[in-house]
Amino acid sequence: MKEMRKVILVCVAIFPLLLCSGIVYSILSIYIISLGATKSQIGFLYTAGAIAGAFTSPLSGKLADRWGRKVILLGAMAIFCGVFFGFAIVREFRHLFPIMLAEGMAWGGLGSSATALIADLVPQEKRGAAMGIYNTSWNLGWIIGPTTGGLLSDHLGFRPTFLICSLILTVGVIMGVVLLPKEGRGNA
């Protein structure tokens, strides 16, 4: 049971990112259109991020093995703070390409470190249950986030919504420093 408490703490620490990803990614394409991008250009932006994630995921995993899962996870969350801030300040969709590359790298770091951390925290026979808890936190972020993103962007606009997410995520990084376990069964 002690292990599952640690899993829940990991989920609580990264929930601000999960919530904000639901907020941001439910309105991002509409925002990019407002910056003058075509649907094809939006596709290229998302593809650029996915390519960056595909290339950096293996490196992020190796770094998580070497430096610890917590360091990589917190780094990914910090990059997302910058990405969401970047979304708020960009004035032309072309300027989104480096931001989307950073976003892809952050997804790569999150994907490789969070699941490894969860796996490290519990014995093998409890990994399925632990991953279920982790996936539930993802789903909760995406249950609450899209409606919140729509409401915030309707009432405040896109840029303030992205800034709010950047601030929420800054709190999440601080929570991560405090709540994420210092060690797991592996290198975390």
N, C-alpha and C positions, 0 to 999 in steps of 0.2 A: 504493500500500500504506500510505503514511503516513496517508492520509485514513481508511482502514478501521481503523487503530489508534485514531484519535480516536473513531470510532463505537463501538468496543469500550469505550473509556474512558467514554463517555457511558452505555453500557449497564451497566457495572460500577458507576458512580456512582448510577444510579437503581434498580439491582437490589434494594436493601433495600426500596424502596417497592413494587416488583413482588412481592417475596416476602411482605411484610406485607399487601398487598392480598389475596393469595391466602389468607393466614392469617385475616384479619379477615372478609372477605366470605363465606367459607365457613361461618362460625359466627354471623354477625351477626343473621340472622333468628331463630335459636333463642334468642339472647340477648334480643332485643327481646320475644319471646314471654314469656321469663322475667320481664320487667319489666311484664307484664300487657297487652300490646297484642294486639289481634285481628289476623287476617290482613289484613283491610281496612285497618286502621291502619298496618300494616307497609307495605302498598302505597302509602298516602299519604306515608309517610316517604320511601320510595325515589323517589316521584314528585317530592316537594319538592326532593330533591337533583338529580334530572335536570333539572328546570325551572331551578334555579340554574345548572347547568352550561350549559344551552342559552343562557341569557341572558348569561352571562359569557364564554363561549368567544370570541365575536368581539372583545370588549374585551380579553381576554387576548392574543389574536393581535395586535391593534393595539399593545398595550403591549410585546409581545415584539419587534415591529418597531422600536419607539421606544427601549426601554431595553436590549434584548438578550434573547436566548433564555435565557441562563444565569440571569439575574435572576428571570425569571418562573418558570422551572423550579424553582429553589431556593425561591422563595416558595411555589409549590404544594406542594413537599415539606414545607416548614415548616408549612403549614396542615394537611397530613395528620398531622404529629406532634401538633398540637393536637386534631384530630378523633379520633385513636385514644386520646389521653389523655381527651378528653371522653366517649368510649364507656365508659371505665373508671370514671369518677366519677359518671356520671348515675345517678339512683335511680328515676326515673319515665320511661316511654317518651315522655311529652309533652315532656320536656326535650330530647329528641333532635332536634326540628324545627330549631332553630338550628344544631345540629351537622351535620345532614344538608344544610342550606343551605351551610354552609362546605365540606362535603365535595364538593358539586356544583361549587362555585367552584374548588376545588382540582383536580378532574378537568378542568374547562375549561382551567385554566392549564397543566396537564400535557399535555393533548392538543394544545393549540395550540403550545406551546413546544418540546416534545421532538421532535415530527416535523419542525418547522421547523429546529431545530438540526441534526438528522441530515441533512436535505436541504442545509443550508448547508455541511456539512463535506465533501461529496463532489461531484464533477462530475456532471452530469445522467446521463451514461451509466453511472454506478455507483450511482444512487439506489435502484434496485430491490434490488440486493444489500445495500445499507446498511439499507434498511427491513426486509429479511429477517433481518438480524442483530438489529435492534431487536425485531422480532416474536418471534424466538427467545428473547430475554431475557424478554419478557412471558410466553411459554409456560413457560419454566423456573420463573418465579416462581409460576405457577399450577399447575405440576406438583408443586413442593415445598411450596407454601403450604397448600393445603387439608388434606393429611394432617398437617402440622405443627400447623395450627390445631386440628384435632380432638384430636390427642394432648395439646397444651398445655392446651386447655380441659378435657379429661377429667381431667388430672392436677393442674392448678393452678387451674382455674376461668376464667371469662370475663374478669373484671377484670384479674387478673395477666397474662393473655394479651395484652390490649389495651395494658397498660403496657409489656410487653416489646416489642411492636411500636412503640410510641412511642419507646422507647429505641433500638431498632434503626434506626428512621428518623432519629433525631437523629444517629446515626453516619453514616447515608446523606447527610444534609445536609452534614456536615463533609467527607465524601468528595467530595461534589459541588463544594464550594468549591475543593478541591484538584485534582480530576480533570477537571472539565468544562472544555472549551477556552474560552479567553478570546475567541477570535474564529473565525468560519468564513468562508465565501465571502461571506455576507451580513452581517447586523447582529449575529450572535451573538458 
